[in-house]
Amino acid sequence: MNISPLQKARYEYTPKLPGMLRQGIANICVKEGAETQSVADQDKIKALFPNTYGKKEITFEKGQNTSAAKKQVVGVILSGGQAPGGHNVICGLYDALKATDKDNVLLGFKGGPDGLLKNDYVEFDDEFIDAYRNTGGFDIIGSGRTKLETKEQFAIVAENAKKNGLTAVVIIGGDDSNTNAATLAEYMAANNTGIQVIGCPKTIDGDLKNEDIEASFGFDTATKTYSELIGNIERDANSAKKYWHFVKVMGRSASHVALECALETQPNICLIGEEVAAKKMSLAEITNYIADSVEARGNNGDNFGVAIIPEGIVEFVPEFSKLIAEINELLAGSKTEEFNALPDWEAKYNFIKAGLTAESFSVFDILPQFVQQQLFLERDPHGNVQVSLIESEKLFSEMVKAELAKRKAAGTYKGKFGAQHHFFGYEGRCAFPSNFDADYCYSLGYNAFMLIQYGYTGYLSKVSNIARPAEEWVAGGMPITKMMNMERRNGEDKPVIRKALVELDGAPFKYFEAHRKQWALETCFKYPGAIQYYGPAEVCDLTTVTLALEQAK
Ligand code: FBP
């Protein structure tokens, strides 16, 4: 009764595995490659990970399975923001584990890392797993953002793991969660627990990728979902010809999601945070850049358009970051109470004016009042401004409106400007996984079990060559320490997986850069439509434009 026809049909879908994993468990052998080094700071990372550093990269091949027979009891968690395909990672893991030995056990720890700390889990069986095959969401066991990083936490996890007889833990998460997976693996090895730890690369933001991990799962489905909506909006804009639509898309920091959506839909404007930072653009320069397109189109009679704004944009604007830092300082400690006690906005405004440097106050002063107030209303538990809550789509449309009013007064702009605002984020995180994500995720999970079975720890499940058909995908594993470097986090130098930002000399940005001038002036909209699950492979199994451009030989 509660199952839609599509969900019912998706239960029947058989995800595609890489060719080398299709021969049955008995026919999967391992091939070890070269020893690895971290991407930077080798000596420091090696010293911090003496038991797991420098291990060999590995690939699986067709051949006699030589892994030692051992009953496996595996614990799995989902960590961080939802991403389409998470359920299939668990399904792939479960199927490989049961195909190896039906007495093997898979425990799902609930609510993310908290589940491991609280020893709160469910044991999966066929009926349980079958209800989640090829579905979106993380509701199978839930997720959470608790960071597993202290020795005390690791000791609790190790104790709970021993209590349940766990032989391995699989962490499905982003760069932070997999950094923690590497540290947990090192702890487990250093303390001779015999418990292995394997990671799987997740995040719709697309910023967990490198020379080994070609894409994080969920990026494909989420960007296809947003692109469908943006394409529909473009068509509406082109039909009514009376609105500019400002569309903010998720991506906490990197602009991969915005860039992919732009490549899919060819909007008039797409801001890229990494470019804004590299060119040290000011808010006024960004505003002028958008206003130039609105003016040129308006003067041609096209009083409509679409602009994509990445969620993390304001933190890439140097003068805005400086302003945020000064506000955090201004309201540190008891000064928040002093500020909150002021009787009205005018008194607060004067307090701010007196507390900021002249440079930062001039930035503050050009912001629309609702953004000025947002900066002081929305604070995180540490009292800092919550930058992700700033409605940057409204910020830029308001600033463009003000700029156009000036241009109208000067007689250069002759058009009309009406704006609509959208934020696409949560809409895409739990969509039914595309065929690509369903296949990729299932393969990552299946492969994670092969890594466990062959005794590896501190590895990320790796499936590569993914711009090609699944038959040609290459399954294997990479030591997580290979992706690490030292970074300053909260005043301390820490070993972390390097976050992948948009590369301004990479093929996806270069393509965008070569076309955006034309897109800004003309109407070159592209309408991708909804994700297709059934039909010809060239429609249903297509992956992202980003991946296609990055992998184009
Ligand atoms: P992950 O990095 O954990 O995958 O989450 C990314 C993300 O989806 C961002 O795009 C977004 O800024 C954030 O999660 C929102 O988080 P929350 O679900 O806590 O509101």
Residues whose N, C-alpha, C, O or C-beta is under 5 A from the ligand:
A	BS01	FBP	S79 G80 G81 G174 K202 T203 I204 D205 M250 G251 R252
